[in-house]
Amino acid sequence: MQLDDILANAEDQDRGTWFDLRDPVLGEPTGIRFRMAGPDSATQARARVRLVDELADLADDEGRVSADAREKARINSLARCVLGWEIREGGEDLPFTHANVLRVLRSAQWVHEQVDSFAGARPAIKGVS
């Protein structure tokens, strides 16, 4: 491996990879797809920096951040790593906005667990698929 390979991989990860959200019981695709930036992407690096800034802003005088605020900040950071999606609501395409990404990620524990797991999976991120 050469530096060129590492840099090319990081660029691929910034373009993202599609993955299918799966039913938590049956394991079958739900028809909802997310395009996620990879863990070595500049997108995720920026999200991590913003998370630290957000946590600093939320800290009280003693530097503490409540568990609730910390979890909201973590999901907000994860939402910044979603680059696109294919999702419908009420028979219509759901607009891709940060607010909508947050709403979907907060809709069920298993949803954000799958998104979070995929976002951190280097073997899964091989460029746009």
Secondary structure as GFF3:
##gff-version 3
##sequence-region A 1 129
A	DSSP	alpha_helix	3	15	.	.	.	ID=ss1
A	DSSP	beta_strand	17	22	.	.	.	ID=ss2
A	DSSP	beta_strand	29	36	.	.	.	ID=ss3
A	DSSP	alpha_helix	42	58	.	.	.	ID=ss4
A	DSSP	alpha_helix	67	79	.	.	.	ID=ss5
A	DSSP	beta_strand	82	86	.	.	.	ID=ss6
A	DSSP	beta_strand	88	89	.	.	.	ID=ss7
A	DSSP	beta_strand	92	93	.	.	.	ID=ss8
A	DSSP	alpha_helix	98	105	.	.	.	ID=ss9
A	DSSP	alpha_helix	109	119	.	.	.	ID=ss10
###
